[in-house]
Amino acid sequence: MNYVMDLRKLVGSRPLILTGSVVLVLNNNNELLLQHRSDGGWGLPGGLMELGESLEDTSRRVVKEETGLLIGDLKLLGVFSGPDYYFKISNGDELYSVTAVFVTNDIEGEIKIDREESIDIQFFSLNKLPKGLTEEYRSYINPYLEQLLTN
């Protein structure tokens, strides 16, 4: 996150457009991996793009950092942006998020919780997602659920 920190030194807390990705990681039982974030509710593994990265590289990096899992093939579900993705975080920084949402079931390794980022990481049935799943993350998951219903 050095890139964002460097930008913040220049612009302070004024709104930035920040690009990142999240990943719907599914196991063989079609259960969704969610992390209980240290800063709040349940969400998807993901993060902000660094200089020189592709969105796919960002996805693979943050999933490994946050969960310990290695992911392979990624399918783009969609790109989410606009006024619904404006955030003012607790320190006063403002941002408009442009988020690529990917889906994968190509995973290997064992879950390792990064205690700085997460309280817990679990797979959940798509029919029983946890309370505390934020609206932002719900908006990323819903198009995948809608695809399942139409197939």
C-alpha positions as a printed Julia matrix, in Angstrom:
151×3 Matrix{Float64}:
   0.0     0.0     0.0
   2.95    2.31   -0.39
   1.37    3.81   -3.5
  -1.76    4.91   -1.65
   0.26    6.17    1.32
   2.41    8.25   -1.03
  -0.72    9.69   -2.68
  -2.22   10.53    0.7
   0.9    12.54    1.59
   0.17   14.69   -1.45
  -3.62   15.03   -1.32
  -4.46   14.49    2.33
  -7.88   12.97    2.94
  -9.52   14.31   -0.25
 -11.33   11.71   -2.38
  -9.18    9.39   -4.49
 -10.19    6.86   -7.12
  -8.6     3.61   -5.98
  -8.51    0.39   -7.98
  -8.5    -3.04   -6.43
  -9.97   -6.5    -6.54
 -11.77   -9.07   -4.45
 -12.09  -12.79   -5.06
 -14.97  -15.18   -4.56
 -12.93  -18.25   -3.57
 -15.04  -21.41   -3.76
 -14.12  -24.87   -2.49
 -15.17  -28.25   -3.97
 -18.5   -28.02   -2.08
 -19.22  -24.62   -3.72
 -18.81  -22.91   -0.35
 -17.57  -19.33   -0.28
 -14.45  -18.25    1.61
 -15.05  -15.2     3.82
 -12.83  -13.45    6.29
 -13.97  -11.79    9.49
 -11.95   -8.62    9.18
 -10.22   -7.05   12.17
 -11.84   -3.71   11.28
 -15.42   -4.95   11.22
 -17.67   -7.49    9.59
 -17.27  -10.39    7.22
 -15.94   -9.81    3.72
 -14.1   -11.22    0.74
 -10.33  -11.4     0.49
  -9.09   -8.5    -1.57
  -7.18   -5.29   -1.65
  -5.77   -2.39   -3.6
  -3.65   -2.62   -6.71
   0.02   -1.68   -6.46
   1.96    0.03   -9.24
   2.85   -2.39  -12.03
   0.33   -5.06  -11.03
  -2.5    -6.44  -13.1
  -5.83   -6.92  -11.36
  -5.23  -10.67  -11.54
  -1.81  -10.2    -9.88
  -3.46   -8.09   -7.18
  -6.03  -10.82   -6.58
  -3.45  -13.56   -6.25
  -1.22  -11.46   -3.98
  -3.93  -10.38   -1.55
  -5.54  -13.83   -1.32
  -2.15  -15.31   -0.45
  -1.38  -12.51    2.04
  -4.78  -12.66    3.75
  -5.56  -16.39    3.64
  -2.34  -18.28    2.86
  -4.04  -19.88   -0.16
  -2.62  -19.93   -3.68
  -5.12  -19.34   -6.45
  -4.81  -20.16  -10.13
  -7.37  -19.47  -12.84
  -9.61  -16.46  -12.3
 -12.88  -15.59  -14.01
 -13.95  -11.95  -14.06
 -17.43  -11.59  -12.58
 -17.66   -7.83  -13.0
 -16.3    -4.39  -12.24
 -18.04   -2.31   -9.58
 -17.77    1.47   -9.33
 -19.78    4.65   -8.98
 -21.46    6.55   -6.16
 -22.42    3.36   -4.29
 -18.72    2.67   -3.86
 -17.79    5.93   -2.16
 -16.28    5.44    1.28
 -15.12    7.69    4.07
 -12.99    5.62    6.39
 -12.52    6.16   10.12
  -9.39    8.31    9.72
 -11.29   10.72    7.44
  -9.78    9.54    4.14
 -12.27    9.49    1.27
 -12.25    7.22   -1.77
 -14.21    6.01   -4.72
 -13.51    2.33   -5.23
 -13.21    0.65   -8.62
 -13.25   -3.05   -7.79
 -12.78   -6.01  -10.11
 -14.55   -9.07   -8.73
 -13.13  -12.44   -9.69
 -14.32  -16.0    -9.06
 -12.1   -19.05   -8.65
 -12.27  -22.61   -7.45
  -8.64  -23.21   -8.44
  -7.09  -23.15   -4.96
  -4.34  -24.95   -3.14
  -2.72  -24.8     0.26
  -3.93  -24.47    3.81
  -5.7   -21.48    5.32
  -3.37  -19.32    7.41
  -5.0   -16.38    9.14
  -3.14  -13.06    9.01
  -4.04  -11.83   12.51
  -3.41   -8.2    11.55
  -6.13   -8.38    8.87
  -8.49  -11.08   10.12
 -10.13  -12.51   13.2
 -11.3   -15.63   11.36
 -11.5   -17.17    7.88
 -14.13  -19.77    7.0
 -15.97  -21.33    4.09
 -19.74  -20.73    4.15
 -22.64  -22.26    2.3
 -23.98  -19.8    -0.26
 -27.39  -20.33    1.39
 -26.11  -19.4     4.87
 -23.81  -16.42    4.64
 -22.9   -14.95    8.04
 -24.55  -12.03    9.77
 -22.21   -9.09    9.58
 -21.51   -9.49    5.87
 -21.28   -5.87    4.75
 -23.5    -4.45    2.02
 -20.44   -3.71   -0.1
 -19.41   -7.37   -0.13
 -23.0    -8.53   -0.56
 -23.16   -6.4    -3.72
 -20.13   -8.27   -5.09
 -21.55  -11.71   -4.24
 -25.14  -11.19   -5.46
 -24.33  -11.27   -9.21
 -22.67  -14.67   -8.71
 -25.74  -15.95   -6.85
 -27.97  -14.64   -9.65
 -25.85  -16.49  -12.23
 -26.32  -19.71  -10.28
 -30.1   -19.28  -10.35
 -30.19  -18.75  -14.12
 -27.95  -21.74  -14.98
